[in-house]
């Protein structure tokens, strides 16, 4: 009766042994003990935000006299989360502004000019505009902190490379940090191919402006690693491409002027800082992501970075038709899919087949992984074509060899996990079959689809799923959405609506955990924007983070972010 005195009863998540009313009674007792709880924010912050005190908020959430009181309490708790996140970003921006970077400008007739003169294609208007913004950043003494987001195939690599060449022109070095060895190797080969003899170092007959490009990964041979380390430390290598191996203590640079981070959500602030410490002065930072990011997420997760967007697809990119194949309802369509693969190969083109796992778990009868599916295809419908296998557990040299053979056209079909999700560029690959497509998220399917249609021929993507006709989940909606549009930003918004925000940018596809507990970035965008303005004022009034509540909030936010990073890496 005491619990229901206002006519409102709180409902708490219950278990068999712990009913909701027991939890409610515990919560009521707990709220009595926090009546004198210290307020984390200064009084002026609460006034500016028109928020109740923390004890009032807890009372409103757990023992409200009205629905309005309950909502006001919940709003205060959401506000705390929003302000903590925005304070963290605001102090990061403030910290960056207090450091000095060296001015980096292209040299007339130098490496950038030589590269531009040799480019076999015209930059898009978007690429030129973003490049100008980046070069303007590099010409300042304040370190650049820019996020470059671009649709799959929008030409981010060329824009990033022009920034790297600008830094090399000025006598500095650039480091490109990639999340996987496959992607690091792909970036290395792409950059070398784009540069030609401009990236071959000071070899006999090389252009005067040439620089060296080296690759540094954890699984290299000792000799290859030693040679790469030496060229990075001496400054001979203007561009150093690598994985987490770049963060090791032994890696030294002569003059690190620019850090390019690919797929930022795989790397936390701590990793970026570890690389920055290898530079005599604060290096400029350029972050790349092919995951389209709604503005509300960008403000929350990337609030310490200036955001540039490449939306225009370069000329020559082909459309990719996407078809949903229901394996259980139409098994004949699956047979036709493999027949279609053979037809594509007989036309001189190549095909990706993507599986969600390396080996199947057999839990649903349709859980074939890369290993099993490749064996089935080799002995069955694809017996007459050459099939390669690629996944993360293969040795580094084996992965490199398989990708090199596929890129050279020696393999017709590549059966792979999502190691091919980002950055793999084989223009002759025109078809993709995603096996077990229901196990992937929207953004991931969009990323995968971007691996085909990169040459002169249009692409096709088949989303093969094993969903029952009456499937109660949102999986069928996800597949239909991907098939209906190739607009990555529309798909990112839908992805965000369907899954928890913290995982939209992380490795988890299940959406089971998020660093945001109460805040929903789509629903509470206005609150986040207000918190951002207030956070700027907090930093203006307290640049040294002397207010204990501010310091605690930032420390807690960074700890949660680090925990999420470890879980997703």
RAJO-V73252 format. One record per backbone hydrogen bond with DSSP energy under -1.0 kcal/mol. NH is the residue of the N-H (numbers start at 1). CO is the residue of the C=O. Records with the same first field share a line. If there is no record, write none. Layout:
NH: CO + CO
//
This chain:
5: 2
7: 4
15: 18
23: 19
24: 20
25: 21
26: 22
27: 23
28: 24
29: 25
30: 26
31: 27
32: 28
33: 29
37: 34
46: 42
47: 43
48: 44
49: 45
51: 46
57: 53
58: 54
59: 55
60: 56
61: 57
62: 58
63: 59
70: 66
71: 67
72: 68
73: 69
74: 70
75: 71
76: 72
77: 73
78: 74
79: 75
80: 76
81: 77
82: 78
83: 79
84: 80
85: 81
86: 82
87: 83
88: 84
89: 85
90: 86
91: 87
92: 88
93: 89
94: 90
95: 91
96: 92
97: 93
98: 94
99: 96
101: 141
104: 138
110: 107
114: 110
115: 111
116: 112
117: 113
118: 114
119: 115
128: 124
129: 125
130: 126
131: 127
132: 128
133: 129
134: 130
135: 131
136: 132
137: 133
138: 134
139: 135
140: 137
146: 285
147: 306
148: 287
149: 308
150: 289
151: 310
154: 151
159: 155
160: 156
161: 157
162: 158
163: 159
164: 160
165: 161
166: 162
167: 163
168: 164
169: 165
170: 166
171: 168
172: 167
173: 255
174: 238
175: 258
176: 240
177: 260
178: 242
184: 180
185: 181
186: 182
187: 183
188: 184
189: 185
190: 186
191: 187
192: 188
193: 189
194: 190
195: 191
196: 192
198: 195
199: 196
201: 211
203: 201
206: 203
210: 207
211: 198
212: 236
214: 239
216: 241
220: 217
225: 221
226: 222
227: 223
228: 224
229: 225
230: 226
231: 227
232: 228
233: 229
234: 230
237: 231
238: 212
239: 212
240: 174
241: 214
242: 176
243: 216
246: 243
247: 244
248: 245
251: 248
254: 232
257: 173
258: 173
259: 284
260: 175
261: 286
262: 177
263: 288
266: 263
267: 264
272: 268
273: 269
274: 270
275: 271
276: 272
277: 273
278: 275
279: 276
282: 100
284: 257
285: 144
286: 259
287: 146
288: 261
289: 148
298: 294
299: 295
300: 296
301: 297
302: 298
305: 302
306: 145
308: 147
310: 149
317: 314
318: 453
321: 459
323: 461
325: 463
327: 465
330: 326
333: 330
335: 331
336: 332
337: 333
338: 334
339: 335
340: 336
341: 337
342: 338
343: 339
344: 340
345: 341
346: 342
348: 345
349: 344
350: 428
351: 412
352: 431
353: 414
354: 433
355: 416
370: 357
371: 358
373: 369
374: 370
375: 371
376: 372
377: 373
378: 374
379: 375
382: 377
383: 380
385: 382
388: 413
390: 415
394: 391
399: 395
400: 396
401: 397
402: 398
403: 399
404: 400
405: 401
406: 402
407: 403
408: 404
409: 406
410: 405
412: 386
413: 386
414: 351
415: 388
416: 353
417: 390
420: 417
421: 418
429: 426
430: 350
431: 350
432: 460
433: 352
434: 462
435: 354
436: 464
437: 464
439: 436
440: 437
445: 441
446: 442
447: 443
448: 444
449: 445
450: 446
451: 448
452: 449
453: 429
459: 319
460: 430
461: 321
462: 432
463: 323
464: 434 + 462
465: 325
471: 468
478: 474
479: 475
480: 476
481: 477
482: 478
483: 479
484: 480
485: 481
491: 487
492: 488
493: 489
494: 490
495: 491
496: 492
497: 493
498: 494
499: 495
503: 500
504: 501
524: 520
528: 524
529: 525
530: 526
531: 527
532: 528
533: 529
534: 530
535: 531
536: 532
537: 533
538: 534
539: 535
540: 536
541: 537
542: 538
545: 542
551: 547
552: 548
553: 549
554: 550
555: 551
556: 552
557: 553
558: 554
559: 555
560: 556
561: 557
562: 558
563: 559
564: 560
565: 561
566: 562
567: 563
568: 564
569: 565
//
